[in-house]
């Protein structure tokens, strides 16, 4: 790979803070995981500081800044949850950078909401379900989780947990000659 002019490196370093992660990696926001990975490897090879050992100190510092931003962009965009959180941040127009800690927190919050409910009643009945599970009262837990689902009918996590609870309820019912006793 041919060396990049030091003027180009310094110019990029001055504007890199204003570029969003898609622009840093020179990809479209619709890029798939493979395109993101390929763009990252290309950019990291292109702006690798060790390739410019003979360059002046200012150029090496600029390369280090570019390299950090390329890695930061890849770290956020390669993970589906972090990428979703970053896309939401871009839509709000507040900023173009997202610290990894912020990306992880936003992704974790979304996952938690999906698992434990988004609406007040969904959360309430899910909490009742958890309390029932601690007492190993699977039938009550199933009822409460089904009630939570009525408040959040699109919650895939609730649906999965209901299927698991149905199996537990069926396993705990006494049987005589293969038939369930009610």
N, C-alpha and C positions, 0 to 999 in steps of 0.2 A: 504494500500500500504506500502510495506516495505521501511524503510529508506535506502537511498543511502549512500555509504561510503564517508566520507569527502574527501578522496584522489581523488575519482572519480569526485566529485563536483569541487574541485580545478583544476583538470586536464581539465575538460570541460571548466571552466571559462577562462583558459589560451588560449584555441584554439577557443573559440566561435566567436571571432572577425574575424577569417579566414573562417568560415563556411557560405555558402549561406543560404538563408531562408528555402530552401527545406531541407537542411541538418540539420538546427536547429530544424525543426519540424519532422525530420526523415520520409520524404515523397518523392515520386517521383515527378519530374516536371510535369508529366501528371495527378497528383492527381486532383480529382474533388472537388467542394466546400464542400461537406459533409466530405470527407477524411481530408481536411485541417482543418475544424472545430474540428473533432474528435482528430486529432493529436495535435491541440492547447490545447484542454481541458486536454488531457492526459499529455502533457508536463508541462502545468501550474500547475496541481496537483502534479506532480512528483517533480518539483523544487520550490514549494511554500515556501518562506522564513519562514513563520509563523510555518511551520511544524518542523523547526529546531531551535527552540528557545534556546535549551540547547547547541547548537553548538558554537564553538569559533567565534570571531568577523570576522576572515578572511573567514571562511566558509560562514557566513551569508552574507558578502559582495560579495562573489563569487555567491551565490544563487541570490542575487539581480541583479547582472549583467546578469546571465543566464535568469532570469525571464523577465528582460527588453528586451532582444534579442528575447525571445519567443513571447512576446507581439508585438514587432516591426515586426517580421516575419508574424504573423497572420494579423496584421493591413494592411500590403501591399498585402499579397497573397489572402485575402478574397474578395478584390475588383477587379473585372475583368479588369478595365482600369489600375489600379495601377499594377496589376500583369503583364499585357502586357508590361507596361513600364519597370518593373523590369526584365522581361525576355529579353527585348532588351538590358538592361544594362549588364546582364550576358553574352549575346552573344558577346558584345564588349570586354569583358574580363577586363574592367577597375577596377571594384570593386565588392564586394559581398554584400555591404550594400547600402540601399537607404533610405535617410531620408524621412519621410512622406511628408514633404513639397515638396521635389523633385518629389516624386511619384505623388502627386496631380497635380503639375505643368505639368509634362509630360503627364499625362492622360488628363488634361484640354487642352493642346496644341493639342493633337491628336483629341479630340472631336471638338475643334474649327476648325481645318483643315477640318474635315469631314463636319462640318456645313457650313463653309464659303469658302471652296475651298483649294486645294493644289497647283494647277498650277497658274502661274501669270494671265493667261487669265480667268481661273475659278474664281479667286478672284476678278478680274476686273469686270466681268459681274455680279457676285454676289453683289458687291458693288453698281453697277448700279441698280440692282433689289431692294436692300434695299432703295435706294434713291427714286425709283418709289413707293415703298410701303409707304414711309413717305408722299408722295403726294397723296396717295390712287389711283394711276394709276395702277390698277391691270393688265390690258392688257399689258402695257409696262413691268411691273415687270415679268409677265409670259414669254414674249419674251426674256428678258435678262437672266432669269433663264434657259430657254431652251438652249440659246446660251452657258451659262456656262456649262451645261450638255454635250454639244458636246465636250468640252475640258476635261471633267472628266466623261466619260460615266458610270463608276462604282460607282459614288457618290450616295449612298442611300439617304442621307439627301436631296440632290437636287431633287431626284425623289419624295420623300415625299412632299416637299414644292411645287413642280409643281402640284401635285394632289390637295393640299389645295388651291393653286391659281386658278386652273381651277374651283373649286367650287365657289370661290369669284367672278370670272369673270362671271360665269353663273348667280349668284345671282344679279349682278348689271345690267345685260342686261334688257332693258324694254321688257315687254311682252304684247301682245294684244290677247285676247281670248286663252291664253295658249301657243301662238307661239312667239318665239323670234324675235324681230325686229332687223334687221342688219343695 
